[in-house]
Amino acid sequence: MGRTRRRARRGRSRLTFVVDPASPARPASILDTRAHQMFPTLAPAEIERLRHFGERATYRPGEHLATTGEVSRGFFVLLSGEVAITQRDARSTGRPIVVHGPGSFVGELAQLAGRPALVDGVAQSDVDALVIPPSQLRALLVEEAELGERIMRALILRRVGLLETGGGGPVIVGRAEHPDVLRLENFLARNGHPHQRLDPDVDGEAKALLDRFHVDPRELPIVLCPNGTLLRDPTETELARCIGLLKPLDPTRDFDVAVVGAGPAGLATAVYAASEGLSVIVLDCRAFGGQAGASARIENYLGFPTGISGMALMARAYNQAQKFGAEMAIPSEVVRLDCRRSSGCAGFDIVLASAERVGARAVVVASGVHYRRLEVDNLADFEGASVHYWASPLEAKICSQQEVVLVGGGNSAGQAVVYLAGHASKVWLLARGASLGASMSRYLVDRIAALPNVEVLFETEISALEGKDGVLEAVRWRRAGEETRRAIRHLFVFIGADPHTGWLSKDDLLLDAKGFVRTGPDAGHERHPLETSRPGVFAIGDVRCGSVKRVAAAVGEGAQVVAALHASLARAGDGSA
Ligand SMILES: Cc1cc2nc3c(=O)[nH]c(=O)nc-3n(C[C@H](O)[C@H](O)[C@H](O)COP(=O)(O)OP(=O)(O)OC[C@H]3O[C@@H](n4cnc5c(N)ncnc54)[C@H](O)[C@@H]3O)c2cc1C
């Protein structure tokens, strides 16, 4: 297969990037369209400004600056010499991406948080480089506004490029529709981590892996981590630890603030608190982005007139929080909140499902809500492979050109219908009410009405699900006493949500009758509007009783709570809490 090599000379640096054209029908890659932003060349004066953030190091030809699956020394600015960046994937160990020359830099988002590299970076000649460790890279991005913006953009675009091919990340071997494959793929996709999937029925490499590791096909899925470790049907936590997404927590460290939940509310708290100098840890049991991360298109968030996918908006917030030094521990499920001193509460221990503890002087509860389930006897049999609570590109792909059923009548249901209609052959929208107008925004109602492959059935409820081995074969619904049966493999459920407060005991915080956290005057005398019944513990976003259930409102509360955190920490520091 031919390979196109392009060379560009800018100033004294030389940059070579390599594009593999595959076929004329190959979709445009970010390497084709944004290469100049992915691989910028810094001017000598700009490099001078970066010198005090790092230290010089030299490398001999063939030496690795970065090795896939291993934590590198940091971010490298090349002063002289050349470094080849290659990507490992299931099919090859050295797919070329770029050759960096003087003035270019080696690194991507993994280096921002000190996580294992997703590429190999090998010196092609004698290399003289400025090595900037992760903490100093974050300082650079904050202190050097214009230069920091260009570097941050390059780091993000490089990650997008890796996500396009999936190389550098773990390889999942299993069938696309297997519930555990879907679970693991969803986890990696929602956390913006590249990965590849090999289907044992189609990909020869899958068979080779099974033979090499003596895996019985009945044991699938397996996951091969970049560091060579093989996992058999791992949990998300096992996978995250294997790929370095989740690091062990330091039990002796006390953070100023622990945020429970990395949805828009929690991420906003992390950005504002960390940028104002507080030490912050964010814990989430699933992925960053919360419900917003599952939204196909958010059209009512200020400043995005053409709309933005929830994942894109939340990934920006996640990277922004890390840039300011907020620590992320995902996935980490919080199971209990312990107050260290019953009166005054100068500190808290947050207990995780892994039995680890996180110490913090203040806590922000931003754990949002979780989706309601349908009351159908055998629903659980099909959750994973056929019943979905999200409509992301992964789900869209597996139900492409098929009929699907979606149950719900609110805005999240409306957005999902509009999105899925672009992929499925037909979407049946089943609503309990007599119209959509009462619960759905007008623009969505109009858009759905204009979609030829969507049929809305009012006053209709699912009556039964049929299938075997976790895969749905037919859905039955009842309308005006009449039952209909259709051969359908995918059911989407968007019927509202309940607060994620099961981890809080009633003795911890005052909750309302539905389980939402009370704050402000509802929680006690002289409380800050976002403070709970326990001084030092705040609640924001969807989990808060009376909050407006919108992305903008959650972000606003995340910003607002930071002023209250400063006041609370100052009081606790005085001993006046
Ligand atoms: C499909 C969909 C589309 C939507 N579209 C829009 C829209 O277009 N515009 C709009 O304004 N709003 C929209 N919304 C609503 C909006 O997404 C929510 O209001 C917003 O996400 C609430 O943010 P939050 O941070 O309070 O909570 P969430 O987004 O619910 O985040 C809470 C986080 O806490 C984590 N968590 C929960 N319990 C624990 C625990 N015990 N330990 C650790 N972590 C925990 C969860 O995993 C989750 O990531 C949509 C919602 C959905 C579901």
The ligand as an ORCA input file, in Angstrom:
! r2SCAN-3c Opt
* xyz 0 1
  C     -29.811     12.351     27.083
  C     -29.856     13.680     27.825
  C     -29.867     14.866     27.116
  C     -29.882     16.095     27.796
  N     -29.878     17.246     27.066
  C     -29.843     18.437     27.680
  C     -29.789     19.649     26.930
  O     -29.803     19.647     25.701
  N     -29.716     20.810     27.602
  C     -29.702     20.887     28.949
  O     -29.599     21.978     29.485
  N     -29.780     19.763     29.700
  C     -29.848     18.539     29.091
  N     -29.921     17.390     29.835
  C     -29.931     17.496     31.300
  C     -28.500     17.747     31.801
  O     -27.615     16.839     31.171
  C     -28.419     17.631     33.314
  O     -29.241     18.620     33.877
  C     -26.976     17.831     33.818
  O     -26.118     16.869     33.258
  C     -26.923     17.741     35.344
  O     -25.581     17.831     35.711
  P     -25.039     17.298     37.132
  O     -23.571     17.482     37.082
  O     -25.814     17.913     38.215
  O     -25.404     15.752     37.191
  P     -25.111     14.542     36.205
  O     -24.928     15.011     34.822
  O     -26.194     13.566     36.490
  O     -23.709     13.953     36.726
  C     -23.612     13.286     37.946
  C     -22.368     12.408     37.955
  O     -22.220     11.855     39.267
  C     -21.756     10.511     39.161
  N     -22.136      9.778     40.380
  C     -23.364      9.502     40.836
  N     -23.306      8.828     41.995
  C     -21.997      8.650     42.288
  C     -21.294      8.005     43.355
  N     -21.927      7.406     44.371
  N     -19.939      8.007     43.320
  C     -19.271      8.624     42.308
  N     -19.910      9.243     41.271
  C     -21.240      9.262     41.266
  C     -22.458      9.992     37.903
  O     -21.736      8.900     37.334
  C     -22.457     11.226     37.006
  O     -21.331     11.237     36.138
  C     -29.920     16.134     29.205
  C     -29.926     14.934     29.926
  C     -29.896     13.716     29.256
  C     -29.899     12.431     30.028
*
